[in-house]
Structure formats: structure tokens, C-alpha cells
């Protein structure tokens, strides 16, 4: 599910070939991390070590079976190091404490939760729609999670069946691209949470944030009166925004305006 520092051939050897070894059978019984030096035989003399780990420059290793709190097997966790005796007792105990959490996340992943690669310039947060948003490691906190109505939006998303939604979020602070994905978090127990990924974005065609809000409501089938009521502006102001939108999108207002339903379809598909 995740890999850092292993070449493909080494990673392949730590899959099914490792599962056929005595070390793996011992791990299945122990339910705790096992280091190379914990074995009663010289693991460094085994064929798998000689053909896969030693050529990759690894002298030390520690592995554990990932067993969730309810006893379900979820996979394996391998750690390798270039130096002998790199994993002390504290490291072993730490991995042992973390492995049930990793097991639960792996199990959620195999159940269909997606894996996302986050852009360097994005902000992010984990949010269950109820408690305070939580940071995603190595990312600044998303700003939209603190804006009015966003908590309700996330709660509706999590109550539905969609795996993800994406689009633009407009506010007085500007417009950002959002990707909201259903995922799992250890602190949430068995509840789903939303991973909010926020990326900077400039609106196309030179549109303003208010014009983007008008387009959003046009594509949802709102009338001018409804848009005016929702945004707290006059109908004339809505009309002016629509005219500006059509000009910026290289549409002739006089030619397109009488065919207003087709304008909605065109803007929606764009």
C-alpha cells in the first residue's frame, strides 16, 4: 500500500516470497514486531536475505504482521536499515503500538478508500463534519474548513454515498480548487472522515469570485430572482454579472440571451 526506500525487486521479494519463510510463520504467531537478531537462526544466511536484502544494502530489518484490534489480518509492515542493530527495544515497542492503527488504515484502504498524492502547494485537513478539523502532516491547514456553511457541506457529503467531490469554493478570500475525498482516520473510530485538499486557483476567463458564484447558481437552474435572494443582491446586479460573464467567455449577450436555457447548458458543460 505504501513504500519508501525499497526498489521494486526488493519490494517484490518482501511480498509472497517472504510470506513463505519461517520468519513470517513466526510473526503470525507472535503478533508483535520481530527483528532479524530476535530469530534463533542466522537470517542473514537465508536465500531471501542473500538475493534481495543484502544486494539492496540492508543489514538490519524488522517486520510485523498488521493485526487490527478486532484480530483481523491486514498485511505486513517491513522496515530495513543499512546498519546493524539499528532497531532498539524502543523502536520495536513503538512499531508494536502503532501497528494496530496501521492495520485499520490498511483494511479501510482495501475496502475501497482512495489514496491521494498531495501537491506541494496544497493545504489540507481531515474533517468529520462535527469535531474541530485536524491537520494533515506536512501541510498547512485548509482555510475553507473554518468558513460559514462548510461544516454543513461536509456533513452532507459524509451522509451520502459519494466517494469524492471536486470543484471550486468561492469566498471573500478568493476562490480555491477543492477535492474532498471520503477516507478513514484512526481518531474517528469506524466513522468516515473527509480529506479536504485545497489548491490555489485563478478563475478562468478573468472571472471574479462573485461571477463564479452566479455561474454556480445558473448551472444549478436558479432563476435571476433566486440568485439575487441567495446572494443578497438586486436582480439588476445579477443581470449585470451575467452580461459580464458572457462577454468574458466570448459570448454575444444580444445573440445568446433569448436562448437562456441553452446558455445554462453551455456554461454548465464548460
C-alpha positions as CSV (number, residue, x, y, z in Angstrom):
1,X,0.0,0.0,0.0
2,X,2.9,2.3,0.7
3,X,6.6,2.2,0.0
4,X,9.6,4.4,0.9
5,X,13.1,3.4,0.1
6,X,12.6,-0.1,-1.4
7,X,13.4,-0.8,-5.0
8,X,10.8,-2.8,-7.0
9,X,12.7,-6.0,-6.9
10,X,13.3,-5.8,-3.1
11,X,9.6,-4.9,-2.5
12,X,8.5,-7.9,-4.6
13,X,10.7,-10.2,-2.5
14,X,9.1,-8.9,0.7
15,X,5.7,-10.0,-0.6
16,X,4.8,-13.6,-1.4
17,X,8.4,-14.9,-1.2
18,X,8.7,-13.5,2.4
19,X,5.3,-14.9,3.3
20,X,6.6,-18.4,2.6
21,X,9.5,-18.1,5.1
22,X,9.8,-19.4,8.7
23,X,10.2,-15.8,9.8
24,X,6.7,-14.9,8.6
25,X,5.2,-18.0,10.2
26,X,6.7,-17.0,13.5
27,X,5.3,-13.5,13.1
28,X,1.8,-14.8,12.6
29,X,2.1,-16.5,16.0
30,X,3.8,-13.7,17.9
31,X,1.5,-10.7,16.9
32,X,4.4,-8.4,17.6
33,X,7.4,-6.9,15.7
34,X,10.3,-9.2,15.1
35,X,13.9,-8.1,14.4
36,X,16.5,-10.1,12.5
37,X,18.5,-10.6,15.7
38,X,15.5,-11.8,17.6
39,X,15.4,-15.0,15.4
40,X,17.1,-18.1,16.8
41,X,18.9,-18.8,13.5
42,X,21.0,-16.5,11.2
43,X,18.5,-14.9,8.9
44,X,21.3,-13.3,7.0
45,X,22.3,-16.7,5.7
46,X,18.8,-17.3,4.1
47,X,18.3,-17.2,0.4
48,X,15.8,-14.3,0.5
49,X,18.2,-12.2,2.5
50,X,21.2,-13.0,0.2
51,X,19.3,-12.4,-3.0
52,X,17.0,-9.5,-2.1
53,X,18.0,-7.6,1.1
54,X,21.8,-7.7,1.1
55,X,22.2,-6.6,-2.6
56,X,20.0,-3.6,-1.7
57,X,22.4,-2.6,1.1
58,X,20.3,-3.6,4.1
59,X,22.0,-5.1,7.1
60,X,19.2,-4.9,9.6
61,X,15.4,-5.4,9.5
62,X,12.3,-5.5,11.5
63,X,8.9,-6.8,10.4
64,X,5.4,-7.2,11.9
65,X,2.1,-8.6,10.9
66,X,-0.6,-5.9,10.8
67,X,-3.4,-7.2,13.0
68,X,-6.3,-4.8,13.8
69,X,-7.8,-4.5,17.3
70,X,-10.6,-7.0,16.4
71,X,-8.0,-9.6,15.4
72,X,-8.2,-9.3,11.6
73,X,-5.0,-9.7,9.5
74,X,-4.5,-6.7,7.2
75,X,-1.0,-7.1,5.8
76,X,2.7,-6.7,6.6
77,X,5.0,-3.8,7.7
78,X,8.7,-4.1,6.9
79,X,11.5,-1.8,8.0
80,X,15.1,-2.1,6.8
81,X,18.3,-0.3,7.7
82,X,21.8,-0.2,6.4
83,X,23.5,-0.5,9.8
84,X,23.4,-3.4,12.2
85,X,21.4,-3.1,15.5
86,X,19.6,-0.1,14.1
87,X,16.3,-1.0,15.8
88,X,16.5,-0.9,19.5
89,X,13.8,-2.0,22.0
90,X,12.2,1.4,22.0
91,X,11.8,1.2,18.2
92,X,10.3,-2.3,18.4
93,X,7.8,-1.2,21.1
94,X,6.8,1.9,19.1
95,X,6.1,-0.1,16.0
96,X,4.2,-2.6,18.0
97,X,2.0,0.2,19.4
98,X,1.4,1.7,16.0
99,X,0.8,-1.5,14.1
100,X,-3.0,-1.9,15.0
101,X,-3.6,1.7,13.8
102,X,-1.8,1.0,10.5
103,X,-3.7,-2.3,10.2
104,X,-7.0,-0.5,10.5
105,X,-6.0,2.0,7.8
106,X,-4.8,-0.8,5.5
107,X,-8.1,-2.5,6.0
108,X,-10.0,0.7,5.1
109,X,-7.8,1.1,2.0
110,X,-8.5,-2.4,0.7
111,X,-12.2,-1.7,1.3
112,X,-12.1,0.9,-1.5
113,X,-10.8,4.1,0.1
114,X,-8.7,6.0,-2.4
115,X,-5.0,7.1,-2.0
116,X,-4.2,10.6,-3.0
117,X,-0.9,12.3,-3.8
118,X,-1.0,15.8,-2.4
119,X,0.5,18.7,-4.4
120,X,3.3,20.6,-2.8
121,X,1.4,23.9,-2.8
122,X,-1.9,22.5,-1.4
123,X,-3.4,22.9,2.0
124,X,-5.3,20.1,3.6
125,X,-7.4,19.0,6.6
126,X,-9.2,16.0,8.0
127,X,-12.8,16.8,9.0
128,X,-15.7,14.7,10.2
129,X,-18.2,17.5,9.9
130,X,-18.6,17.5,13.7
131,X,-15.4,18.0,15.7
132,X,-12.7,20.5,15.0
133,X,-10.7,20.0,11.7
134,X,-7.4,18.2,12.1
135,X,-4.1,18.9,10.4
136,X,-2.6,16.7,7.7
137,X,1.1,16.1,8.4
138,X,3.4,18.4,6.4
139,X,0.6,20.5,5.1
140,X,-0.8,23.9,6.2
141,X,-4.3,23.8,7.5
142,X,-7.1,24.3,4.9
143,X,-8.7,27.7,5.2
144,X,-12.1,26.8,3.9
145,X,-12.9,24.5,6.8
146,X,-13.5,27.5,9.0
147,X,-15.8,29.3,6.6
148,X,-19.6,29.5,7.2
149,X,-21.6,26.7,5.7
150,X,-18.6,24.4,5.0
151,X,-19.2,22.3,8.1
152,X,-22.8,21.6,6.8
153,X,-21.5,20.9,3.3
154,X,-19.0,18.3,4.6
155,X,-21.7,16.7,6.9
156,X,-24.0,16.3,3.9
157,X,-21.1,14.8,1.8
158,X,-20.3,12.2,4.5
159,X,-24.0,11.3,4.9
160,X,-24.2,10.5,1.3
161,X,-22.7,7.7,-0.8
162,X,-20.2,9.6,-3.0
163,X,-16.5,8.7,-2.7
164,X,-15.3,12.1,-3.6
165,X,-16.4,15.5,-4.9
166,X,-14.4,18.3,-6.5
167,X,-14.9,21.8,-7.7
168,X,-14.4,25.5,-6.8
169,X,-15.1,27.1,-3.4
170,X,-15.6,30.9,-3.6
171,X,-15.5,33.2,-0.6
172,X,-14.5,36.8,0.3
173,X,-10.9,35.5,0.5
174,X,-10.9,34.3,-3.1
175,X,-11.5,31.1,-5.0
176,X,-9.7,27.8,-4.4
177,X,-9.9,24.4,-6.0
178,X,-11.2,21.7,-3.7
179,X,-11.1,17.9,-3.7
180,X,-13.0,16.3,-0.9
181,X,-12.5,12.5,-0.5
182,X,-14.1,10.0,1.9
183,X,-11.4,8.3,3.9
184,X,-10.5,6.8,7.3
185,X,-8.7,8.2,10.3
186,X,-7.7,6.3,13.4
187,X,-9.1,9.0,15.7
188,X,-12.5,8.8,14.2
189,X,-13.0,5.1,15.0
190,X,-15.4,3.5,12.5
191,X,-16.7,6.8,11.2
192,X,-15.7,8.1,7.8
193,X,-14.0,11.4,7.6
194,X,-13.4,13.9,4.7
195,X,-9.9,14.7,3.4
196,X,-10.1,18.2,2.2
197,X,-7.4,19.2,-0.3
198,X,-7.3,22.9,-1.1
199,X,-5.2,24.2,-4.0
200,X,-4.7,27.8,-5.2
201,X,-6.6,28.6,-8.3
202,X,-7.2,31.5,-10.6
203,X,-10.6,31.6,-12.2
204,X,-10.7,31.1,-16.0
205,X,-11.7,33.9,-18.3
206,X,-10.8,36.6,-15.7
207,X,-14.0,35.8,-13.8
208,X,-14.4,37.4,-10.4
209,X,-15.4,35.4,-7.3
210,X,-18.9,36.9,-7.4
211,X,-19.3,35.9,-11.1
212,X,-18.3,32.4,-10.2
213,X,-21.0,32.3,-7.6
214,X,-23.5,33.4,-10.2
215,X,-22.4,30.7,-12.7
216,X,-22.6,28.1,-10.0
217,X,-26.3,29.0,-9.4
218,X,-27.0,29.3,-13.1
219,X,-25.8,25.8,-13.7
220,X,-28.0,24.6,-10.8
221,X,-31.0,26.0,-12.6
222,X,-31.6,29.0,-10.3
223,X,-33.6,32.0,-11.7
224,X,-32.4,35.6,-11.5
225,X,-34.7,36.2,-8.6
226,X,-33.5,33.1,-6.7
227,X,-29.8,34.1,-7.4
228,X,-30.5,37.6,-6.2
229,X,-32.2,36.3,-3.0
230,X,-29.4,33.8,-2.2
231,X,-26.6,36.3,-2.7
232,X,-28.4,39.3,-1.2
233,X,-28.1,41.5,-4.3
234,X,-30.6,43.0,-6.7
235,X,-31.9,41.4,-9.8
236,X,-30.3,44.1,-11.9
237,X,-26.9,43.3,-10.3
238,X,-27.4,39.6,-11.2
239,X,-28.2,40.7,-14.8
240,X,-25.1,42.8,-15.0
241,X,-23.0,39.9,-13.7
242,X,-24.5,37.6,-16.3
243,X,-23.7,40.1,-19.1
244,X,-20.1,40.4,-17.9
245,X,-19.8,36.6,-17.7
246,X,-21.0,36.2,-21.3
247,X,-18.6,38.9,-22.5
248,X,-15.6,37.4,-20.7
249,X,-16.4,34.0,-22.1
250,X,-16.5,35.5,-25.6
251,X,-20.3,35.1,-26.0
252,X,-22.5,37.8,-27.5
253,X,-25.2,38.7,-24.9
254,X,-27.6,40.0,-27.6
255,X,-27.4,36.8,-29.5
256,X,-27.4,34.3,-26.6
257,X,-29.7,36.0,-24.2
258,X,-33.0,35.0,-25.8
259,X,-32.0,31.3,-25.6
260,X,-31.3,31.4,-21.9
261,X,-31.8,27.6,-21.3
262,X,-29.0,26.9,-23.8
263,X,-26.8,29.4,-22.1
264,X,-27.2,27.5,-18.8
265,X,-26.3,24.2,-20.6
266,X,-23.3,25.8,-22.2
267,X,-21.9,27.3,-19.0
268,X,-22.6,24.1,-17.1
269,X,-20.7,22.0,-19.5
270,X,-17.8,24.5,-19.6
